[in-house]
Amino acid sequence: MKFQILALGLLAQALVSVPAAAQGSEPPWVPQARSVATSVPPKLLAVLQDEIVRNGPEGAISTCRDQAPALARAASEQSGWQVRRVSLRNRNPKAVPDAWERAALEDFDRRAAAGEPLARLERAETVEKDGRTVQRYMRALPTIDLCMNCHGTPDRVTDAVTARLKSLYPDDRAVGYRVGEIRGAMTLVRSVP
Ligand code: HEC
């Protein structure tokens, strides 16, 4: 009887500890960062899709230019995380990754080449940045067919889009992508609260 109770106790303990073990050693702030990072891209996508239908891809360029930073700003204000987008081949001259972001993007490319699903590519870490301790989270932004309108190979980008992009972004490096590549990432940072 005593043994039975002990065995039941151990079983209960094992059941309780299974979910914790399944979560691995993920720090508690990571799910929140993940949810902020995954909430912005679908909003932008919806606006972009609408605008492309209404005004063509060349008309939607200004939507991306205005709406992407506006949505990131709104997410920052709501969440307390500083939210932006970066890329190893950036279009906006300010979307250059810092050293930590560059290493993460390079790691995403390696993991993608090794067959990891793009939707799972993320990195979360607590690091020192400019003398303060910060939490950082990054999540890959994979290309889908819609992105080809403005980031694709020359056969996928119209002359009107190319002309508009050239005039707005003379140093644009964000063309020549194919579907299923990593275009860049959402990047979040905040001071340790
Ligand atoms: C209608 C044209 C258009 C479409 C479609 C489009 N983009 Fe962009 N993208 C832009 C423009 C313009 C910028 C630069 C915005 C700015 O000035 O901040 C940009 C910037 C970005 C950036 C920020 C880094 C950088 O290089 O400046 C990422 C990441 C990005 N796009 C990913 C995507 C993905 C992924 C898709 C498809 C889901 C997509 N874009 C679809 C026009 C487009």
Boltz pocket constraint, residues with backbone or C-beta under 6 A from the ligand:
constraints:
  - pocket:
      binder: B
      contacts: [[A, 45], [A, 48], [A, 56], [A, 57], [A, 58], [A, 59], [A, 60], [A, 61], [A, 62], [A, 64], [A, 65], [A, 68], [A, 69], [A, 85], [A, 86], [A, 87], [A, 89], [A, 90], [A, 91], [A, 92], [A, 93], [A, 95], [A, 141], [A, 142], [A, 143], [A, 144], [A, 146], [A, 147], [A, 148], [A, 149], [A, 150], [A, 151], [A, 174], [A, 183], [A, 184], [A, 185]]
      max_distance: 6.0
